[in-house]
Amino acid sequence: MFANWKSSGVPSAWRCGVALLLLSEAAMALPAELNGLQPLGAGDLRWFGFKLYDATLYTRQGQSFDWSQPFALSLRYARDIPSARIVDASVEEMQRYGMPPERKNSWRALMQNAFPDVKQGDEIIGAYQAGSVRFWHNGRLTATVEDPLFGRLFFRIWLDPASRAPALRQQLLRSPG
Protein backbone atom coordinates (compact mmCIF):
# COMPACT_ATOMS: atom_id res chain seq x y z
CA MET A 1 0.00 0.00 0.00
CA PHE A 2 2.79 2.43 0.89
CA ALA A 3 5.31 1.13 -1.68
CA ASN A 4 4.52 3.68 -4.39
CA TRP A 5 4.59 6.65 -2.01
CA LYS A 6 8.36 6.91 -2.06
CA SER A 7 8.44 7.70 -5.77
CA SER A 8 5.26 9.79 -5.63
CA GLY A 9 6.92 12.92 -4.28
CA VAL A 10 5.04 12.74 -0.96
CA PRO A 11 7.42 13.89 1.81
CA SER A 12 8.66 11.08 4.04
CA ALA A 13 7.49 12.77 7.27
CA TRP A 14 3.98 12.99 5.85
CA ARG A 15 4.09 9.31 4.74
CA CYS A 16 5.12 8.28 8.26
CA GLY A 17 2.37 10.38 9.82
CA VAL A 18 -0.31 8.88 7.60
CA ALA A 19 0.98 5.36 8.25
CA LEU A 20 0.90 5.95 12.03
CA LEU A 21 -2.62 7.37 11.80
CA LEU A 22 -3.83 4.35 9.85
CA LEU A 23 -2.19 1.97 12.31
CA SER A 24 -3.63 3.78 15.33
CA GLU A 25 -7.12 3.69 13.79
CA ALA A 26 -6.78 -0.07 13.30
CA ALA A 27 -5.54 -0.52 16.88
CA MET A 28 -8.53 1.38 18.27
CA ALA A 29 -11.23 -0.66 16.51
CA LEU A 30 -14.16 -1.99 18.49
CA PRO A 31 -13.42 -5.15 20.49
CA ALA A 32 -14.38 -8.37 18.68
CA GLU A 33 -17.24 -8.93 21.15
CA LEU A 34 -18.96 -5.90 19.63
CA ASN A 35 -19.09 -7.21 16.06
CA GLY A 36 -22.33 -6.18 14.43
CA LEU A 37 -22.30 -2.69 15.92
CA GLN A 38 -21.79 0.13 13.45
CA PRO A 39 -21.51 3.90 13.91
CA LEU A 40 -24.77 5.77 14.26
CA GLY A 41 -23.40 9.23 15.01
CA ALA A 42 -20.31 11.08 16.19
CA GLY A 43 -19.26 14.42 17.59
CA ASP A 44 -16.86 16.01 20.00
CA LEU A 45 -17.13 17.50 23.46
CA ARG A 46 -15.53 20.86 24.11
CA TRP A 47 -15.23 22.72 27.38
CA PHE A 48 -14.56 26.47 27.12
CA GLY A 49 -13.38 25.85 23.56
CA PHE A 50 -10.93 23.08 24.49
CA LYS A 51 -11.65 19.73 22.89
CA LEU A 52 -11.87 16.98 25.51
CA TYR A 53 -12.79 13.99 23.35
CA ASP A 54 -14.39 12.65 20.20
CA ALA A 55 -17.41 10.44 20.81
CA THR A 56 -18.98 7.81 18.56
CA LEU A 57 -22.20 5.92 19.27
CA TYR A 58 -22.44 2.41 17.78
CA THR A 59 -25.70 0.54 17.38
CA ARG A 60 -26.78 -2.67 15.64
CA GLN A 61 -26.17 -2.03 11.96
CA GLY A 62 -26.09 1.72 12.67
CA GLN A 63 -29.84 1.76 13.32
CA SER A 64 -31.64 4.28 15.51
CA PHE A 65 -30.75 4.21 19.19
CA ASP A 66 -32.93 1.97 21.37
CA TRP A 67 -32.24 1.16 25.04
CA SER A 68 -33.49 -2.39 24.47
CA GLN A 69 -30.80 -3.06 21.84
CA PRO A 70 -27.02 -3.43 22.35
CA PHE A 71 -24.95 -0.29 21.83
CA ALA A 72 -21.50 1.08 22.55
CA LEU A 73 -20.08 4.54 23.12
CA SER A 74 -16.46 5.27 22.26
CA LEU A 75 -14.62 8.26 23.71
CA ARG A 76 -11.25 9.07 22.15
CA TYR A 77 -9.48 11.61 24.32
CA ALA A 78 -7.89 14.75 22.91
CA ARG A 79 -5.92 15.49 26.08
CA ASP A 80 -4.50 13.85 29.16
CA ILE A 81 -7.09 13.51 31.93
CA PRO A 82 -6.54 11.82 35.30
CA SER A 83 -8.80 8.94 36.29
CA ALA A 84 -10.07 10.83 39.33
CA ARG A 85 -11.42 13.65 37.15
CA ILE A 86 -13.24 11.21 34.85
CA VAL A 87 -14.73 9.34 37.82
CA ASP A 88 -15.75 12.53 39.66
CA ALA A 89 -17.46 13.96 36.56
CA SER A 90 -19.26 10.65 35.95
CA VAL A 91 -20.47 10.41 39.55
CA GLU A 92 -21.66 14.03 39.50
CA GLU A 93 -23.63 13.49 36.30
CA MET A 94 -25.10 10.17 37.46
CA GLN A 95 -26.29 11.91 40.64
CA ARG A 96 -28.24 14.35 38.45
CA TYR A 97 -30.12 11.37 37.03
CA GLY A 98 -30.97 9.81 40.39
CA MET A 99 -28.01 7.73 41.56
CA PRO A 100 -29.06 6.08 44.84
CA PRO A 101 -26.85 7.55 47.60
CA GLU A 102 -26.12 4.08 49.00
CA ARG A 103 -24.53 3.03 45.68
CA LYS A 104 -22.29 6.06 45.24
CA ASN A 105 -19.18 4.58 46.91
CA SER A 106 -19.42 1.16 45.26
CA TRP A 107 -20.05 2.68 41.83
CA ARG A 108 -17.18 5.12 42.33
CA ALA A 109 -14.88 2.15 43.06
CA LEU A 110 -16.13 0.33 39.94
CA MET A 111 -15.40 3.38 37.78
CA GLN A 112 -11.95 3.86 39.32
CA ASN A 113 -11.10 0.37 38.04
CA ALA A 114 -12.77 0.94 34.68
CA PHE A 115 -11.26 4.36 33.88
CA PRO A 116 -7.48 4.67 34.19
CA ASP A 117 -5.66 7.95 33.60
CA VAL A 118 -6.00 8.72 29.90
CA LYS A 119 -3.46 10.23 27.56
CA GLN A 120 -4.15 12.08 24.34
CA GLY A 121 -5.29 9.49 21.78
CA ASP A 122 -6.48 6.91 24.34
CA GLU A 123 -9.91 5.40 23.87
CA ILE A 124 -12.45 4.20 26.41
CA ILE A 125 -15.39 2.19 25.12
CA GLY A 126 -18.48 1.44 27.15
CA ALA A 127 -20.90 -1.20 25.84
CA TYR A 128 -24.44 -1.78 27.09
CA GLN A 129 -26.50 -4.92 26.54
CA ALA A 130 -29.42 -6.21 28.56
CA GLY A 131 -28.47 -4.02 31.52
CA SER A 132 -24.86 -5.18 31.64
CA VAL A 133 -22.02 -2.73 30.96
CA ARG A 134 -18.47 -3.53 29.86
CA PHE A 135 -15.62 -1.05 29.59
CA TRP A 136 -12.41 -1.22 27.56
CA HIS A 137 -9.38 1.06 27.66
CA ASN A 138 -7.36 0.93 24.43
CA GLY A 139 -8.83 -2.48 23.63
CA ARG A 140 -8.25 -4.05 27.07
CA LEU A 141 -11.33 -5.02 29.10
CA THR A 142 -11.19 -3.07 32.38
CA ALA A 143 -14.57 -3.75 34.00
CA THR A 144 -17.92 -5.50 33.74
CA VAL A 145 -20.86 -4.13 35.69
CA GLU A 146 -23.94 -6.33 36.05
CA ASP A 147 -26.29 -3.60 37.22
CA PRO A 148 -29.02 -2.30 34.88
CA LEU A 149 -29.49 0.89 36.92
CA PHE A 150 -25.77 1.70 36.68
CA GLY A 151 -25.87 1.26 32.90
CA ARG A 152 -28.91 3.45 32.43
CA LEU A 153 -27.63 6.25 34.64
CA PHE A 154 -24.12 6.16 33.19
CA PHE A 155 -25.14 6.35 29.53
CA ARG A 156 -27.79 8.99 30.23
CA ILE A 157 -24.83 11.38 30.61
CA TRP A 158 -24.66 11.48 26.80
CA LEU A 159 -28.02 10.09 25.64
CA ASP A 160 -30.63 11.71 27.89
CA PRO A 161 -32.64 14.70 26.60
CA ALA A 162 -31.41 16.59 29.70
CA SER A 163 -27.73 15.95 28.86
CA ARG A 164 -25.39 18.85 29.61
CA ALA A 165 -24.03 18.36 26.08
CA PRO A 166 -27.20 18.63 23.95
CA ALA A 167 -25.33 19.30 20.69
CA LEU A 168 -23.18 16.19 21.18
CA ARG A 169 -26.30 14.17 22.02
CA GLN A 170 -27.93 15.30 18.76
CA GLN A 171 -24.82 14.34 16.80
CA LEU A 172 -24.59 10.91 18.46
CA LEU A 173 -28.27 10.16 17.89
CA ARG A 174 -28.31 11.89 14.48
CA SER A 175 -31.46 13.67 15.52
CA PRO A 176 -32.61 17.18 14.56
CA GLY A 177 -33.30 18.14 18.14
LINRAGI-V11085 format. One line per field, one symbol per residue. phi: phi as a letter, one per 30 degrees, with the letter a starting at -180 (. if undefined). psi: psi as a letter, one per 40 degrees, with the letter a starting at -180 (. if undefined). burial: 1 if it has 9 or more other ideal C-beta (glycine too) atoms within 8 Angstrom, else 0. A space follows every 10 residues. Layout:
BEGIN
phi=???
psi=???
burial=???
END
This chain:
BEGIN
phi=.cdddeddid edddeddddd dddddddcdd eedcejdbec aaabcbbhic dcacbbccbe hidedaedcd abbcccdcad bdeedddedd dedddecjed edcedddede ddddcdecce jdbcccbbah icbbbbchic dcabbcbede edddddeccd ecedbddded dddhcdl
psi=dededdeeeh iddddddddd dddddddfii ideeiehihd iiaihihfeh hdihihhhih ffiihhdeii iihhhhheih hidddddddd ddddddefhh deeddddddd ddddgihiih eihhhhhhhf eihiiihfeh hdihhghddd ddddedddei deiegddddd ddefie.
burial=0000000000 0000100010 0001000101 1001001101 1111100000 1111111111 0000100001 1111111100 1010011001 1011101010 0011001101 1101100100 0111111100 1111111010 0110100001 1111111111 0010000111 1110000
END
